[in-house]
Amino acid sequence: MNDDKWQRTVAKRRRQRRIQNLFACFIVLLVLLILSIIGGYYYYHRTNSPEHALEELQTAFEHRDIDTIHKYVDFKTLLPPNYKILTNDIFINDKIYTEKEHNIYQTFYALIEPIIVNGAIQSIDKYIQTGNWQRFNYDSMLKGRQLGIDYTELINRSLLFNISFKEIKSIETIDDNSVMATILVADKYTDTNFDLKLKLVKNEEGIWQVSEVTNYQDYLTMISNLYRQDINTYLTNTKADLDRNNAQFKQLQSEFIVLAENFKTNPSSSQRALLKSFIDNKIVPTYQDWYNYLQSYQIPTGARHLHELRMESTTYTIQAWKAYAIGIQDNKPKDLAKAERLHRKAMETEQKVTDTINNMPALFMPTVD
């Protein structure tokens, strides 16, 4: 083979190798492109899936990330049906109110629904940030019972903040834009498991949002019944001690009234000191003994809220008597006014105790003519 022919052969082989190398590179790039497209599609699908939304929610709750929670929960859609369930639940076992009264009450609840829902969203945000339920100030319509409804007790009645998350059990497709997720949760007081059904809907931006708890009524009924059983046990087991202490309280109050009536409108310093001594040495220790009893009592888990209300009422009562003792001895209107405020708080809390025992969520009902 002459040199010219050899060079042509070598050049031809080089061109073939270059073509082969280029083709190989093309195949590699094509494969990488296909893989990137598949990966991108998978990533998009993964990050825009109901599973991802629920996982993001779980992480957001752990990190108190309000923005992410609002991204994946449609509170404006979620809360109103649950509010209706709660207000309807008030009358489930009712045998007192007439149909006319029921209708008026339901109209009343419907009127205040926007205020309750907006307040609930504010409270949820605060709860997520701090882990504590918000206490509204006196400028808020949701403070105490100004709205005609004890908002804090309504939230306690909802039981939702006693729920602890365990796992996502399944997600079933309803249609292209909605799925039903089954979430295993547990009531933190009774440690009772429950399969909560959450409906997720894809919004206009393609984000999956929790929009409904479809079996909330079932959860509310089951857990409330467990609480009721524990409350009945608690009431039965503490009745004798409560009756004995109530008799002591009543006797001491009677003695105090007689002692106070024996003094003139403007008692002397020694008379004021006698009143303070009676409060400090008899009334306060008796209430303190009751508080110590409550503090050491081993309560059934479902009766925890009722028990805490009793302790709160007793604490306010002790504080009220102490403030009154200081005010009466030193003739200080400021301390007497403080005693009156604390006494009102104690009475309000006692009303909650009564409402809880009677299976009522501490609501003021509108007057029906």
C-alpha positions in Angstrom: 0.0 0.0 0.0 1.5 3.3 -1.0 1.7 6.3 1.3 -1.1 8.2 -0.3 -3.5 5.3 0.0 -2.4 4.7 3.6 -3.0 8.3 4.5 -6.5 8.2 3.0 -7.3 5.1 4.9 -6.0 6.6 8.2 -8.0 9.8 7.6 -11.1 7.7 6.8 -10.8 5.8 10.0 -10.3 9.0 12.0 -13.5 10.5 10.5 -15.3 7.3 11.4 -14.0 7.4 15.0 -15.0 11.1 15.3 -18.5 10.3 14.0 -18.7 7.4 16.4 -17.5 9.6 19.3 -20.0 12.4 18.3 -22.8 9.9 18.0 -21.8 8.4 21.4 -21.8 11.9 22.9 -25.1 12.6 21.3 -26.6 9.4 22.8 -25.2 10.3 26.3 -26.6 13.8 26.1 -29.9 12.5 24.9 -30.0 10.0 27.8 -29.1 12.8 30.2 -31.7 15.0 28.7 -34.3 12.3 29.0 -33.3 11.5 32.5 -33.4 15.2 33.5 -36.9 15.5 31.9 -38.0 12.5 33.8 -36.3 13.7 37.0 -37.8 17.2 36.5 -41.3 15.7 35.9 -40.9 13.4 39.0 -39.7 16.4 41.1 -42.5 18.5 39.9 -45.0 15.7 40.5 -43.5 14.9 43.9 -43.4 18.5 45.1 -46.9 19.1 43.8 -48.5 16.0 45.2 -50.9 15.5 48.2 -48.2 13.4 49.9 -45.7 16.3 49.7 -48.3 18.8 51.0 -49.0 16.6 54.1 -45.3 16.0 54.7 -44.6 19.8 54.4 -47.4 20.4 56.9 -46.0 18.0 59.4 -42.6 19.7 59.1 -44.1 23.2 59.3 -46.0 22.3 62.5 -42.7 21.0 64.0 -40.9 24.2 63.1 -43.8 26.6 63.8 -43.8 27.8 60.2 -47.1 29.7 59.8 -46.6 30.7 56.2 -46.2 27.1 55.0 -49.2 26.0 57.1 -51.3 28.6 55.5 -50.0 27.5 52.1 -51.2 24.0 52.5 -54.4 24.5 54.7 -57.4 26.4 53.4 -58.6 27.7 56.8 -61.4 29.8 55.3 -62.9 26.6 53.8 -61.9 24.2 56.6 -63.3 26.0 59.7 -66.9 27.0 59.0 -68.3 23.4 58.7 -66.5 22.4 61.9 -67.9 25.4 63.7 -71.4 24.3 62.6 -70.7 20.8 63.9 -69.7 22.2 67.2 -72.7 24.5 67.6 -75.1 21.7 66.5 -73.4 19.3 69.0 -74.6 21.6 71.8 -78.1 20.3 71.3 -77.5 16.6 70.6 -78.6 15.5 74.0 -80.8 18.5 74.8 -84.3 17.8 76.1 -85.1 21.4 77.4 -85.2 23.8 74.5 -88.1 24.1 72.1 -87.8 24.0 68.3 -88.3 27.7 68.2 -85.4 28.2 70.6 -83.2 25.9 68.6 -83.9 27.9 65.5 -83.1 31.2 67.2 -79.9 29.8 68.6 -78.8 28.5 65.3 -79.5 31.9 63.7 -77.4 33.5 66.4 -74.5 31.2 65.8 -74.7 31.8 62.1 -74.5 35.6 62.6 -71.3 35.4 64.7 -69.7 32.8 62.5 -67.4 35.2 60.6 -66.1 36.7 63.8 -65.5 33.2 65.3 -63.7 32.0 62.2 -61.4 35.0 61.9 -60.7 34.8 65.6 -59.9 31.1 65.3 -57.4 31.8 62.5 -55.7 34.4 64.7 -55.6 32.0 67.6 -54.3 29.1 65.5 -51.4 31.4 64.3 -50.6 32.3 67.9 -50.8 28.7 69.0 -48.5 27.6 66.2 -46.0 30.3 67.1 -46.0 29.9 70.9 -47.6 26.6 71.7 -50.1 28.5 73.9 -53.8 29.3 73.2 -54.3 33.0 72.8 -56.1 35.0 75.5 -57.8 37.9 73.9 -57.6 41.4 75.5 -60.5 43.5 76.5 -60.7 45.3 73.1 -61.5 42.0 71.4 -65.0 40.8 70.6 -63.7 37.3 71.6 -62.7 38.3 75.1 -64.6 36.2 77.7 -68.4 36.2 76.9 -68.7 39.6 75.4 -69.9 38.1 72.1 -72.4 35.9 73.9 -70.2 32.9 73.6 -67.3 31.7 75.7 -64.7 31.4 72.9 -62.0 29.7 74.8 -64.4 27.0 76.1 -65.7 26.5 72.5 -62.1 25.8 71.4 -61.6 23.4 74.3 -64.9 21.7 73.3 -63.6 21.3 69.7 -60.9 18.8 70.9 -58.7 19.6 67.9 -55.8 20.9 69.9 -55.7 17.6 71.9 -54.8 15.7 68.7 -51.4 14.3 68.1 -50.3 13.1 64.6 -49.0 9.6 64.1 -48.8 8.7 60.4 -50.3 9.1 57.0 -52.0 5.8 56.4 -53.3 6.2 52.8 -54.3 8.7 50.1 -57.1 7.8 47.7 -57.9 9.8 44.5 -61.4 11.2 44.2 -60.7 13.0 40.9 -58.0 15.0 39.2 -58.3 17.9 41.7 -59.2 16.2 45.0 -58.0 13.3 47.2 -59.0 11.8 50.5 -56.1 11.2 53.0 -56.5 8.9 56.0 -54.3 10.2 58.9 -53.8 8.2 62.1 -54.1 10.5 65.0 -54.4 10.1 68.8 -56.2 12.0 71.5 -53.3 13.0 73.8 -55.4 12.7 77.0 -57.0 9.3 76.5 -54.3 8.0 74.1 -57.1 6.8 71.8 -56.3 6.2 68.1 -58.5 7.5 65.3 -58.4 7.5 61.5 -59.1 11.1 60.6 -60.2 11.7 57.0 -58.8 14.9 55.4 -59.9 16.0 52.0 -57.2 17.8 50.0 -58.1 20.0 47.0 -55.8 21.4 44.3 -56.2 25.1 44.1 -55.7 27.3 41.0 -52.0 27.5 41.6 -51.7 23.7 41.6 -51.1 23.5 45.4 -52.8 20.8 47.4 -54.6 22.2 50.4 -56.4 20.6 53.3 -60.0 21.9 52.9 -62.2 19.5 55.0 -62.2 17.1 57.9 -64.9 14.8 56.6 -65.4 12.7 59.8 -64.9 15.3 62.4 -68.3 14.7 63.9 -67.4 11.0 64.5 -64.1 12.0 66.2 -65.9 14.6 68.3 -68.6 12.1 69.4 -66.2 9.3 70.2 -63.6 11.3 72.2 -66.3 13.4 73.9 -68.0 10.2 75.1 -64.7 8.9 76.5 -64.2 12.2 78.3 -67.7 12.0 79.6 -67.0 8.6 81.1 -63.9 9.9 82.8 -65.7 13.0 84.0 -68.5 10.9 85.6 -65.9 8.7 87.3 -64.1 11.8 88.6 -67.3 13.4 89.9 -68.3 10.3 91.7 -64.9 9.8 93.3 -64.6 13.4 94.5 -68.2 14.0 95.5 -67.7 13.2 99.2 -64.6 15.4 99.5 -66.3 18.2 97.5 -69.4 18.1 99.6 -67.4 18.2 102.8 -65.3 21.2 101.7 -68.3 23.1 100.3 -69.9 22.7 103.8 -66.8 24.2 105.3 -66.7 27.0 102.8 -70.4 27.8 103.5 -69.9 27.8 107.2 -66.8 30.1 107.0 -68.7 32.5 104.7 -71.6 32.6 107.2 -69.2 33.4 110.1 -67.5 36.1 108.1 -70.8 37.7 107.2 -71.8 37.8 110.9 -68.4 39.1 111.9 -68.5 41.9 109.2 -72.1 42.9 110.0 -71.2 43.5 113.7 -68.9 46.3 112.6 -69.9 49.8 111.8 -69.8 51.3 108.3 -66.4 52.6 109.1 -64.7 49.9 111.2 -61.7 50.7 113.5 -58.2 49.6 112.9 -58.6 46.7 115.4 -61.8 45.6 113.7 -60.2 45.6 110.3 -57.3 43.6 111.7 -59.8 41.1 113.2 -61.4 40.7 109.7 -58.0 40.2 108.1 -57.0 37.7 110.7 -60.2 35.7 110.1 -59.5 35.6 106.4 -55.8 34.8 106.7 -56.1 32.1 109.4 -59.4 30.4 108.5 -60.7 31.2 105.1 -57.5 31.2 103.0 -56.1 28.0 104.7 -59.3 26.1 104.0 -59.3 27.0 100.3 -55.6 26.3 100.2 -56.2 22.8 101.6 -58.8 22.2 98.9 -56.3 23.4 96.2 -53.6 21.1 97.6 -56.1 18.2 97.5 -56.9 18.9 93.9 -53.2 19.3 93.0 -52.4 15.8 94.4 -55.5 14.0 93.1 -54.9 11.4 90.4 -57.5 12.3 87.8 -58.9 10.2 85.0 -57.3 11.6 81.8 -60.5 12.6 80.2 -61.5 14.8 83.2 -58.3 16.9 83.0 -60.0 20.0 81.7 -62.7 19.9 84.4 -60.1 19.4 87.0 -58.0 22.3 85.7 -61.0 24.5 85.8 -61.6 23.6 89.5 -58.0 24.4 90.3 -58.2 27.7 88.4 -61.4 28.7 90.2 -59.8 27.9 93.6 -56.7 29.9 92.7 -58.8 33.0 91.8 -60.8 32.6 95.1 -57.6 32.4 97.2 -56.2 35.5 95.4 -59.5 37.4 95.8 -59.6 36.7 99.6 -56.0 37.7 100.0 -56.5 41.0 98.1 -59.7 41.7 100.1 -57.8 41.1 103.4 -55.2 43.6 102.5 -57.7 46.1 101.2 -60.0 45.9 104.3 -57.0 46.2 106.7 -55.3 49.1 105.0 -58.6 50.6 103.6 -57.2 50.5 100.1 -59.8 50.8 97.3 -57.3 49.6 94.8 -56.9 46.2 96.6 -60.7 46.0 97.2 -61.3 46.5 93.5 -58.7 43.9 92.7 -60.5 41.5 95.0 -63.7 42.1 93.2 -62.1 41.4 89.8 -60.6 38.2 91.0 -63.9 37.2 92.5 -65.6 37.7 89.2 -63.0 35.5 87.5 -63.6 32.8 90.1 -67.4 33.0 89.5 -66.9 32.9 85.7 -64.6 29.8 86.0 -67.1 28.1 88.3 -69.8 28.7 85.6 -67.5 26.8 83.2 -67.2 24.0 85.8 -71.0 23.8 85.9 -71.3 23.9 82.1 -68.7 21.2 81.7 -70.4 18.9 84.3 -73.8 19.5 82.5 -72.2 18.8 79.1 -72.6 22.3 77.9 -69.8 24.3 76.2 -70.2 27.4 78.4 -72.3 29.4 76.0 -74.6 32.3 76.8 -77.8 31.7 75.0 -79.8 34.7 73.5 -83.0 35.5 75.2 -86.1 34.1 73.6 -89.4 35.9 74.1 
